[in-house]
Amino acid sequence: MVETAGSAEGDARREYLTGVLADRNGQVFEGNVLAHLVALHALRQADPGNPVIEDGIAALEAIRVPGGGMPFITGQEIFVTALAALCLARAGAEDGLLERMGDFLSSAQHPDGGWGYTALASQSDVDDTSRCLEALRVISVSQYRETLDMGERYLLAMAGADGSFPTYVKGREADVDMTAGAILALGPRLGQRLTASAGFIASRQHRDGTFPVSWTLSTASVANRAIDALEASGLHSHSVKQAVRSLAQSQNPDGGFGQRPGMTSDVLSTAQAARALAGRAAGRVVPDALHYLSERQNSDGSFTSVPDQVGPRPIPFDFPVLATIHALNALNH
């Protein structure tokens, strides 16, 4: 990250790193602890006495968890709120609660129309934008019309020529999960690109019916979004049937599902599989999956599971409330 001391490029990069860390106002850069650490190490190598380094270390100290450990990110409040709002709306939560969640999401929108995963992140991404659009549309289309219009324009601008969507930057590596999310968020607003977007998802399906994972460890997580997106498009019914059959066949004897076929069952994978298979799989597949979930509910109503998200790929990190959100989402269906 830093060139040899004294070079013009090296000076420019040191100035950039100093600015990046100084502009945080005591917060972790982009809410990403790893990126923050990389910037600190690079700046310390080039300019050990820079006072910004001490401020950057203080920002890390402020987010240490009990026991001294350090999280991967400072928070995920936008992503989690969008997911929670969507499933709470479907569960019949009171309007006042949903409006407060909607107002929070609307206030966190970036000037480019997109959203990041946390309020500290200035970088918009397709995943969080798709989730926020889905949630706001369920809460109130009329109340958030301007917010929705801006978000839709951001998403449409991120589409590749082949209908695929990346995570962060247009033209970069396309992703099945991101493309599925965009279809679900935009629907007919994709226009003629809908056919290409659905075609991209179907083209990435493996021979065994699964789809490539990316920001998750669970094949059920990606299958859930891909199946919903392809059905919403009205295209590639064969791919949907193949994905449903493959996912149903991976069910374990205890009724649950693992992150990969043959792996031990866990709550998150089971919840995502049950949601994907509801109304699509025959026999006892879904009832047995829901029974697995009900048997593992905690006394306070919550659920506990293994880490499901990865970042940076393929390092897993845990955000415990997601198990409860996805379990509620499965039970809603």
Residue pairs with C-beta under 8 A, 6 or more apart in sequence:
1 13
1 17
1 38
1 39
1 42
2 10
2 13
2 14
2 17
2 42
2 43
2 45
2 46
3 9
3 10
3 13
4 10
5 46
10 46
13 42
13 46
14 43
14 46
14 47
17 39
17 42
17 43
17 46
18 43
18 47
18 50
18 52
20 29
20 39
21 29
21 36
21 39
21 40
21 43
21 52
21 53
21 55
21 56
22 52
22 55
24 55
24 56
24 59
26 55
26 58
26 59
26 62
27 59
27 74
27 120
28 36
28 59
28 60
28 63
28 74
28 120
29 35
29 36
29 39
29 56
30 36
30 116
30 120
30 121
30 122
30 123
31 73
31 74
31 75
31 116
31 117
31 118
31 119
31 120
31 121
32 72
32 73
32 74
32 121
33 60
33 63
33 70
33 71
33 72
33 73
33 74
34 72
34 312
36 56
36 59
36 60
37 60
39 56
40 53
40 56
40 57
43 50
43 52
43 53
43 56
44 50
44 53
60 70
63 70
63 71
63 74
64 70
65 71
71 317
72 311
72 315
72 317
73 117
73 118
73 311
73 317
74 118
74 120
75 118
75 119
75 120
76 117
76 118
76 319
77 118
77 119
78 105
78 108
78 115
78 116
78 117
78 118
78 119
78 128
78 132
79 117
79 118
79 127
79 128
79 131
80 319
80 321
80 322
80 325
81 101
81 104
81 105
81 135
82 105
82 115
82 128
82 131
82 132
82 134
82 135
83 131
83 135
83 322
83 325
83 326
83 329
84 101
84 321
84 325
85 98
85 101
85 102
85 105
85 135
85 138
85 139
86 131
86 134
86 135
86 138
86 329
87 325
87 328
87 329
87 332
88 97
88 98
88 101
88 328
89 98
89 135
89 138
89 139
90 138
90 329
90 332
91 328
91 332
98 139
99 139
99 140
99 143
101 135
101 139
102 135
102 136
102 139
102 140
102 143
102 144
105 115
105 132
105 135
105 136
106 136
106 144
106 147
108 115
108 119
108 132
109 115
109 132
109 147
109 150
109 151
110 116
110 122
110 124
112 124
112 154
113 124
113 129
113 150
113 151
113 152
113 153
113 154
113 155
114 124
114 125
114 126
114 128
114 129
114 151
114 154
114 155
115 124
115 125
115 128
115 129
115 131
115 132
115 151
116 122
116 123
116 124
116 125
116 128
117 125
117 127
117 128
123 168
124 154
124 168
125 167
125 168
126 155
126 158
126 165
126 166
126 167
126 168
126 175
126 178
126 181
126 182
127 167
127 177
127 178
127 181
127 215
129 151
129 154
129 155
129 185
130 155
130 178
130 181
130 182
130 184
130 185
131 181
131 185
132 151
133 148
133 151
133 152
133 155
133 185
133 186
134 184
134 185
136 144
136 147
136 148
136 151
137 144
137 148
137 185
141 148
151 185
152 185
152 186
152 189
155 165
155 182
155 185
155 186
156 186
156 189
156 190
157 170
158 165
158 166
158 170
158 182
159 165
159 170
159 182
159 190
159 193
159 197
160 166
160 170
160 171
160 174
162 174
162 196
162 199
162 200
163 179
163 190
163 193
163 194
163 195
163 196
163 197
163 198
163 199
163 200
164 174
164 175
164 178
164 179
164 196
164 197
164 200
165 174
165 175
165 178
165 179
165 181
165 182
165 197
166 172
166 173
166 174
166 175
166 178
167 173
167 175
167 178
167 214
167 215
174 200
175 214
175 215
176 200
176 201
176 204
176 211
176 212
176 214
176 222
176 225
176 226
177 213
177 214
177 215
177 216
177 221
177 222
177 225
177 226
178 214
179 197
179 200
179 201
179 229
180 201
180 222
180 225
180 226
180 228
180 229
180 230
181 225
181 229
182 190
182 197
183 190
183 194
183 197
183 198
183 201
183 229
183 232
183 233
184 225
184 228
184 229
184 232
187 194
187 232
188 194
190 197
194 233
194 235
195 233
195 235
197 229
197 233
198 229
198 230
198 233
198 235
198 236
199 235
199 236
201 211
201 226
201 229
201 230
201 236
201 239
202 230
202 235
202 236
202 239
204 211
204 212
205 211
205 226
205 239
205 242
205 243
206 212
208 246
209 242
209 243
209 245
209 246
209 247
210 219
210 222
210 223
210 243
210 246
210 247
211 219
211 222
211 223
211 226
211 243
212 222
213 219
213 221
213 222
214 222
214 313
215 309
215 310
215 311
215 313
216 222
216 308
216 309
216 310
217 259
217 307
217 308
217 309
217 310
217 314
217 316
218 259
218 260
218 268
218 269
218 272
218 308
219 247
219 250
219 259
219 260
219 261
220 247
220 250
220 257
220 259
220 269
220 270
220 272
220 273
220 276
221 268
221 269
221 272
221 308
223 243
223 246
223 247
223 272
223 273
223 276
224 272
224 273
224 275
224 276
226 243
227 240
227 243
227 244
227 276
227 280
228 276
230 236
230 237
230 239
230 240
230 243
231 240
240 280
243 276
244 276
244 277
244 280
244 281
247 257
247 273
247 276
247 277
247 281
248 277
248 281
248 285
249 261
250 257
250 258
250 260
250 261
250 262
250 273
251 257
251 273
251 285
251 288
251 289
252 258
252 264
252 265
254 265
254 292
255 265
255 270
255 288
255 289
255 291
255 292
256 265
256 266
256 267
256 269
256 270
256 289
256 292
256 293
257 265
257 266
257 269
257 270
257 272
257 273
257 274
257 289
258 264
258 265
258 266
258 269
259 266
259 269
259 306
259 308
263 269
265 292
266 305
266 306
267 293
267 296
267 303
267 304
267 305
267 323
267 326
267 327
268 305
268 306
268 308
268 322
268 323
268 326
269 305
269 308
270 289
270 292
270 293
270 330
271 293
271 303
271 323
271 326
271 327
271 329
271 330
272 326
272 330
273 289
274 286
274 289
274 290
274 293
274 330
274 333
275 326
275 329
275 330
275 333
277 285
277 286
277 289
278 286
278 330
278 333
279 333
289 330
290 330
290 331
293 303
293 327
293 330
293 331
296 303
296 304
297 303
297 327
298 304
301 324
302 321
302 323
302 324
303 323
303 324
303 327
304 320
304 323
305 320
305 322
305 323
306 318
307 316
307 317
307 318
308 316
308 318
308 322
309 316
309 317
309 318
309 319
309 322
310 316
310 317
311 317
